Amino acid sequence: MIKLIESLKKELRFSASRSSGPGGQHVNKVNTRVTLSWDIVNSTILGQDQKSMLLQKLKSKVTLEGILMISSQTGRSQLANKQDTIRKLDELLKKAFLKKKKRKPTKPSKGAVLKRLDQKKKHSEKKIRRKKLDRLS
């Protein structure tokens, strides 16, 4: 996945803006928030099927034009936030391209079935013992 990120770097665009939140005078004069934007639709590195898969799986983070936007403002410098956005992109791509394993249906073991039935029987007996007995008068 690192090789993919390295080849994508020429397609990535970074922009800096002011971070929100507390920070005193420093936050008011320094643009430390970094926003990464990547045009998935016009990417030359990915195939058409990969593009459609990414657009489907990352649709909450992609604009209507097909541009993926990731921002970071946790660090105190642009460089730290830029590295953080690249790390986030790497994690997103790993998660998106990961193939789900097909679930193999299984049966509970014989011991597990017997244990469950035994617990049900004990619970039922406990309930029966709680009932009041009808007394002959």
PyMOL commands that set and color helices and strands:
alter all, ss='L'
color gray80, all
select helices_A, chain A and resi 2-8+25-29+48-57+78-97+110-130
alter helices_A, ss='H'
color red, helices_A
select strands_A, chain A and resi 12-17+33-39+67-72
alter strands_A, ss='S'
color yellow, strands_A
deselect
rebuild
show_as cartoon
